[in-house]
Amino acid sequence: MKDEQLDGLSDGDSLSSAALSKLRWRCRRGLLENDLFIERFFNQYADALTVGQARGMYELMELADNDLLDVLLGRPHTQEVTQDPRVQSVLHLMKV
């Protein structure tokens, strides 16, 4: 799933408030542990998020809850989505 509001924008562009709101909604998860990581991320970085980071978050949200938790905790995983540089950028911020 992606946000059509991001179409035609470059990765370095700032995220609009409407796109940020839609991204927050999409990032709701079934596991509390995932929500804690995600909420902390938004509390720290929401005002400075770029389109590229939003695209990375959308890619991460395609993972199943348990797979996402494994990625966030640094457990071994085989998900190719985490090799995307935009996803790597977001993961770095989420783990700081």
TIRO-464229 format. One record per atom (N, C-alpha, C, O): residue in three letters; x, y, z. Coordinates in steps of 0.05 Angstrom, whole numbers, padded with zeros to 5 digits, always signed. Example, Ala and Ser with C-alpha at 12.3 -4.5 7.8 and 13.67 -1.06 7.14 Angstrom:
! residues 2
Ala+00264-00114+00156
Ala+00246-00090+00156
Ala+00264-00066+00156
Ala+00285-00066+00169
Ser+00257-00045+00142
Ser+00273-00021+00143
Ser+00258+00001+00157
Ser+00268+00023+00161
This chain:
! residues 96
Met+00017-00024+00000
Met+00000+00000+00000
Met+00018+00025+00000
Met+00039+00025+00013
Lys+00009+00045-00015
Lys+00024+00070-00015
Lys+00004+00093-00014
Lys-00020+00089-00016
Asp+00015+00116-00012
Asp-00001+00140-00011
Asp+00000+00155-00037
Asp+00022+00162-00046
Glu-00022+00159-00050
Glu-00022+00172-00076
Glu-00013+00201-00074
Glu-00004+00212-00094
Gln-00014+00213-00050
Gln-00005+00240-00046
Gln+00025+00242-00050
Gln+00036+00264-00053
Leu+00039+00220-00049
Leu+00068+00220-00052
Leu+00077+00217-00081
Leu+00100+00221-00087
Asp+00058+00209-00098
Asp+00065+00206-00127
Asp+00075+00232-00138
Asp+00064+00254-00133
Gly+00096+00231-00153
Gly+00107+00254-00166
Gly+00126+00271-00149
Gly+00137+00291-00158
Leu+00129+00264-00124
Leu+00146+00279-00106
Leu+00173+00264-00103
Leu+00174+00240-00106
Ser+00194+00279-00099
Ser+00220+00266-00095
Ser+00224+00258-00066
Ser+00211+00269-00048
Asp+00241+00239-00061
Asp+00246+00228-00034
Asp+00254+00249-00014
Asp+00249+00246+00010
Gly+00267+00270-00023
Gly+00277+00291-00005
Gly+00257+00312+00003
Gly+00262+00328+00020
Asp+00234+00312-00010
Asp+00213+00331-00004
Asp+00202+00327+00024
Asp+00201+00304+00034
Ser+00193+00349+00036
Ser+00180+00347+00062
Ser+00153+00334+00059
Ser+00140+00336+00039
Leu+00144+00321+00080
Leu+00118+00307+00081
Leu+00097+00327+00089
Leu+00100+00342+00108
Ser+00075+00328+00074
Ser+00053+00347+00080
Ser+00038+00336+00105
Ser+00041+00313+00113
Ser+00023+00354+00118
Ser+00009+00346+00142
Ser-00013+00325+00135
Ser-00018+00307+00151
Ala-00025+00327+00112
Ala-00045+00307+00104
Ala-00032+00280+00099
Ala-00043+00260+00107
Ala-00009+00280+00086
Ala+00005+00255+00081
Ala+00015+00243+00108
Ala+00014+00218+00111
Leu+00024+00259+00126
Leu+00033+00250+00152
Leu+00010+00237+00168
Leu+00013+00216+00180
Ser-00013+00250+00167
Ser-00037+00239+00180
Ser-00045+00212+00169
Ser-00051+00193+00184
Lys-00044+00209+00143
Lys-00051+00184+00130
Lys-00030+00162+00137
Lys-00037+00139+00142
Leu-00004+00170+00138
Leu+00017+00152+00146
Leu+00013+00142+00174
Leu+00016+00118+00180
Arg+00008+00160+00193
Arg+00003+00152+00221
Arg-00020+00132+00222
Arg-00018+00112+00237
Trp-00041+00136+00207
Trp-00064+00118+00208
Trp-00056+00091+00197
Trp-00063+00070+00209
Arg-00040+00090+00176
Arg-00031+00065+00164
Arg-00012+00050+00183
Arg-00010+00025+00181
Cys+00001+00063+00200
Cys+00021+00051+00218
Cys+00010+00038+00243
Cys+00025+00027+00259
Arg-00016+00040+00247
Arg-00027+00027+00270
Arg-00024-00003+00268
Arg-00028-00015+00246
Arg-00015-00016+00289
Arg-00009-00045+00288
Arg-00024-00060+00309
Arg-00036-00048+00327
Gly-00024-00087+00306
Gly-00038-00104+00325
Gly-00022-00111+00350
Gly-00033-00119+00370
Leu+00005-00108+00348
Leu+00022-00114+00371
Leu+00030-00088+00385
Leu+00039-00070+00373
Leu+00025-00087+00411
Leu+00032-00064+00427
Leu+00062-00057+00424
Leu+00069-00033+00422
Glu+00079-00077+00423
Glu+00107-00072+00421
Glu+00114-00056+00396
Glu+00131-00038+00396
Asn+00102-00064+00373
Asn+00106-00049+00348
Asn+00096-00020+00351
Asn+00109-00001+00342
Asp+00072-00017+00363
Asp+00061+00010+00366
Asp+00079+00027+00383
Asp+00081+00051+00378
Leu+00092+00016+00403
Leu+00110+00032+00420
Leu+00134+00042+00403
Leu+00141+00066+00406
Phe+00146+00025+00387
Phe+00168+00034+00370
Phe+00158+00056+00351
Phe+00171+00077+00348
Ile+00135+00051+00338
Ile+00125+00070+00318
Ile+00117+00096+00331
Ile+00123+00118+00320
Glu+00104+00096+00354
Glu+00096+00120+00367
Glu+00120+00137+00376
Glu+00120+00161+00372
Arg+00140+00124+00386
Arg+00164+00138+00394
Arg+00177+00151+00369
Arg+00187+00174+00370
Phe+00177+00137+00347
Phe+00188+00147+00322
Phe+00173+00173+00313
Phe+00185+00193+00307
Phe+00146+00171+00313
Phe+00131+00195+00305
Phe+00134+00218+00325
Phe+00135+00241+00316
Asn+00136+00212+00350
Asn+00139+00233+00370
Asn+00166+00248+00365
Asn+00167+00273+00370
Gln+00186+00235+00357
Gln+00212+00247+00353
Gln+00215+00259+00325
Gln+00228+00280+00322
Tyr+00204+00247+00304
Tyr+00211+00255+00277
Tyr+00188+00264+00259
Tyr+00193+00271+00236
Ala+00164+00264+00269
Ala+00141+00271+00252
Ala+00144+00297+00237
Ala+00138+00299+00213
Asp+00154+00318+00250
Asp+00156+00344+00238
Asp+00177+00346+00216
Asp+00176+00364+00200
Ala+00196+00327+00216
Ala+00218+00328+00197
Ala+00218+00306+00176
Ala+00237+00303+00161
Leu+00196+00290+00176
Leu+00196+00267+00157
Leu+00196+00276+00128
Leu+00183+00296+00121
Thr+00210+00260+00112
Thr+00211+00265+00084
Thr+00193+00245+00069
Thr+00184+00225+00081
Val+00188+00251+00044
Val+00173+00233+00027
Val+00187+00205+00026
Val+00173+00185+00027
Gly+00213+00205+00023
Gly+00228+00180+00022
Gly+00224+00163+00048
Gly+00221+00139+00046
Gln+00225+00177+00071
Gln+00221+00162+00096
Gln+00192+00152+00098
Gln+00188+00130+00108
Ala+00173+00167+00088
Ala+00146+00158+00088
Ala+00143+00133+00070
Ala+00129+00114+00078
Arg+00156+00133+00047
Arg+00156+00110+00030
Arg+00168+00086+00044
Arg+00158+00063+00041
Gly+00190+00090+00059
Gly+00202+00069+00074
Gly+00183+00058+00095
Gly+00182+00034+00100
Met+00169+00076+00109
Met+00149+00067+00129
Met+00127+00050+00116
Met+00119+00030+00127
Tyr+00117+00059+00093
Tyr+00097+00043+00079
Tyr+00107+00015+00073
Tyr+00092-00004+00075
Glu+00132+00013+00064
Glu+00144-00013+00059
Glu+00145-00030+00084
Glu+00138-00054+00084
Leu+00153-00018+00106
Leu+00155-00033+00131
Leu+00127-00043+00140
Leu+00124-00065+00151
Met+00107-00027+00135
Met+00080-00034+00144
Met+00068-00057+00128
Met+00047-00067+00135
Glu+00081-00064+00106
Glu+00073-00088+00091
Glu+00080-00114+00106
Glu+00069-00135+00099
Leu+00098-00112+00125
Leu+00107-00136+00140
Leu+00085-00144+00159
Leu+00070-00128+00169
Ala+00083-00170+00164
Ala+00066-00180+00185
Ala+00076-00170+00212
Ala+00099-00164+00215
Asp+00058-00168+00232
Asp+00065-00158+00258
Asp+00090-00171+00270
Asp+00108-00158+00279
Asn+00090-00198+00270
Asn+00113-00212+00282
Asn+00139-00208+00267
Asn+00160-00206+00279
Asp+00137-00206+00240
Asp+00161-00201+00224
Asp+00171-00172+00229
Asp+00195-00168+00231
Leu+00152-00153+00231
Leu+00160-00126+00237
Leu+00174-00124+00264
Leu+00195-00111+00267
Leu+00164-00138+00284
Leu+00176-00137+00311
Leu+00204-00149+00309
Leu+00223-00139+00322
Asp+00207-00171+00295
Asp+00234-00183+00291
Asp+00254-00163+00280
Asp+00276-00160+00289
Val+00245-00148+00259
Val+00262-00128+00246
Val+00269-00106+00266
Val+00292-00098+00268
Leu+00249-00096+00281
Leu+00253-00075+00300
Leu+00272-00083+00323
Leu+00286-00066+00334
Leu+00271-00108+00330
Leu+00288-00118+00352
Leu+00315-00127+00343
Leu+00332-00135+00359
Gly+00319-00126+00316
Gly+00345-00134+00305
Gly+00349-00164+00304
Gly+00371-00174+00302
Arg+00327-00179+00305
Arg+00329-00208+00303
Arg+00334-00216+00274
Arg+00327-00201+00256
Pro+00346-00239+00269
Pro+00350-00247+00241
Pro+00324-00250+00227
Pro+00304-00259+00238
His+00324-00241+00202
His+00300-00242+00186
His+00308-00246+00156
His+00331-00242+00149
Thr+00289-00254+00141
Thr+00294-00258+00112
Thr+00278-00240+00095
Thr+00275-00244+00071
Gln+00267-00219+00106
Gln+00250-00200+00091
Gln+00267-00182+00073
Gln+00283-00167+00083
Glu+00262-00184+00047
Glu+00277-00168+00028
Glu+00271-00139+00030
Glu+00287-00122+00022
Val+00247-00132+00040
Val+00239-00104+00041
Val+00258-00088+00058
Val+00261-00064+00053
Thr+00271-00100+00077
Thr+00289-00085+00094
Thr+00315-00077+00081
Thr+00332-00063+00093
Gln+00320-00086+00056
Gln+00344-00079+00041
Gln+00341-00052+00027
Gln+00361-00041+00018
Asp+00317-00042+00024
Asp+00312-00016+00011
Asp+00326+00006+00028
Asp+00322+00007+00052
Pro+00341+00024+00016
Pro+00354+00045+00031
Pro+00335+00063+00046
Pro+00342+00073+00067
Arg+00311+00067+00035
Arg+00291+00084+00049
Arg+00282+00070+00075
Arg+00278+00083+00095
Val+00279+00044+00073
Val+00271+00028+00096
Val+00293+00028+00117
Val+00289+00031+00141
Gln+00318+00025+00107
Gln+00341+00026+00125
Gln+00343+00052+00140
Gln+00349+00053+00164
Ser+00337+00074+00126
Ser+00338+00100+00139
Ser+00317+00102+00162
Ser+00323+00112+00183
Val+00293+00093+00156
Val+00272+00093+00177
Val+00279+00075+00200
Val+00275+00082+00223
Leu+00289+00051+00194
Leu+00296+00032+00215
Leu+00318+00044+00233
Leu+00317+00041+00258
His+00337+00057+00221
His+00358+00070+00237
His+00346+00090+00257
His+00354+00091+00280
Leu+00327+00107+00248
Leu+00315+00126+00265
Leu+00297+00113+00286
Leu+00296+00123+00309
Met+00284+00091+00279
Met+00267+00077+00299
Met+00283+00064+00321
Met+00273+00060+00343
Lys+00307+00057+00315
Lys+00324+00043+00335
Lys+00341+00061+00351
Lys+00354+00052+00370
Val+00342+00086+00345
Val+00359+00106+00360
Val+00346+00112+00386
Val+00357+00128+00402
